[in-house]
Amino acid sequence: MPRPKSSDRRAAIMSAATRVIAAQGLGAATATIAREAGVSNGSLFTYFDTKADLLNHLYLELKTEMGAAAVGGMPAGAAAREQLRHMWSGWLAWAAGHPEKRRALAQLQVSDEISEATHQAAARAMKGVAEIMEGIRAQGAMRDAPLMLVSSLMNALADATIDFVAADPDHAEAHGRAGFEALWRMVG
């Protein structure tokens, strides 16, 4: 009879995968991830059928976490600008607080290993973010632009802002405000 899977061991694998991918890229060996997690390579494959399976689970977990950080505690009935500011602040705080997760997610987002089903599941996990963006986009200057274009522009602006915050933490608040104002002018 197989041993039951441990949620702690799975979490250790996911954490190790984040660190290793952030440091070494998507080509990192599963043996390295397993060693970093403190499990055997065979144990890793007890939790994930293939490396692609691990990458898909990690991508979905990181997107879900980032989305929850962006919309968590959203003030009910807030105006569009306040909703966007809340989402922006949550997103920046998550990325600044978890640089390894941000680096790993950036690599996973462009990986051919991430399946369409996982992309769709991530979109469902980010539904709150998408709804806010769609509502703002539909009323703003970019109402005729596709939502995916607006989301891509927002991601690029967030990445630039986060990079400035990381490089100049003494002025993090000012960089965050400037990035938000640029975003609001773009979509508001």
C-alpha positions, -999 to 999 in steps of 0.1 A, spaced: 0 0 0 15 34 -10 23 59 17 -1 88 19 11 120 4 22 147 28 10 183 23 42 195 40 64 175 16 44 188 -14 48 224 -1 85 218 4 88 207 -33 68 237 -45 90 260 -24 122 244 -37 110 245 -73 103 282 -69 138 289 -55 156 267 -81 137 280 -111 142 315 -100 180 309 -97 186 284 -125 157 287 -149 133 262 -163 161 239 -174 169 231 -138 170 193 -131 142 178 -110 170 161 -90 181 196 -79 146 206 -70 142 173 -50 175 178 -32 166 214 -23 133 201 -10 149 174 11 133 146 -8 145 119 -32 139 125 -69 116 95 -68 95 111 -41 91 142 -62 75 121 -89 51 107 -62 36 142 -61 40 152 -98 38 128 -127 64 147 -148 85 178 -146 58 195 -168 32 185 -143 53 202 -115 57 233 -136 20 236 -143 11 232 -107 37 258 -97 25 282 -123 -11 279 -111 -2 282 -75 18 313 -80 -8 330 -102 -35 321 -76 -14 336 -48 -6 368 -68 -43 372 -77 -54 368 -41 -28 394 -30 -41 418 -56 -78 416 -47 -77 404 -11 -94 429 12 -109 448 -17 -132 475 -2 -168 467 -11 -184 493 -35 -151 512 -39 -148 535 -69 -129 523 -99 -98 543 -91 -97 530 -56 -102 494 -68 -73 498 -92 -51 514 -65 -59 485 -41 -51 459 -67 -19 477 -77 -7 480 -41 -15 444 -34 3 433 -66 34 454 -58 35 442 -22 33 406 -33 61 410 -59 84 430 -37 78 406 -8 84 375 -29 112 382 -55 119 345 -61 82 338 -68 81 368 -91 112 356 -110 99 320 -112 65 332 -124 80 353 -151 98 323 -165 68 300 -162 46 325 -180 66 321 -212 71 284 -209 58 261 -236 54 235 -208 24 254 -193 -7 238 -208 -37 256 -222 -58 240 -194 -35 255 -168 -36 289 -185 -74 287 -183 -73 276 -147 -50 306 -139 -74 329 -157 -102 316 -135 -80 321 -104 -73 357 -115 -110 364 -123 -113 391 -97 -84 410 -112 -98 405 -147 -132 418 -137 -118 449 -122 -96 456 -152 -125 449 -176 -147 473 -158 -121 501 -158 -110 494 -194 -146 495 -206 -151 530 -192 -117 544 -199 -94 556 -226 -85 520 -237 -121 509 -240 -115 498 -277 -83 479 -269 -85 442 -262 -83 433 -225 -53 411 -231 -34 441 -245 -44 462 -215 -33 434 -191 0 431 -209 6 468 -206 -3 467 -170 21 438 -164 49 457 -181 42 488 -161 41 468 -129 74 450 -137 91 483 -144 78 498 -112 88 467 -91 123 469 -107 126 505 -96 113 497 -61 139 469 -58 167 490 -70 158 521 -50 139 509 -19 143 543 -1 119 557 -27 96 527 -30 65 546 -21 72 574 -46 79 548 -74 47 529 -65 27 561 -67 43 572 -100 36 537 -115 0 538 -104 -6 573 -118 8 562 -151 -15 531 -150 -45 552 -142 -38 577 -170 -35 548 -194 -67 530 -184 -88 554 -164 
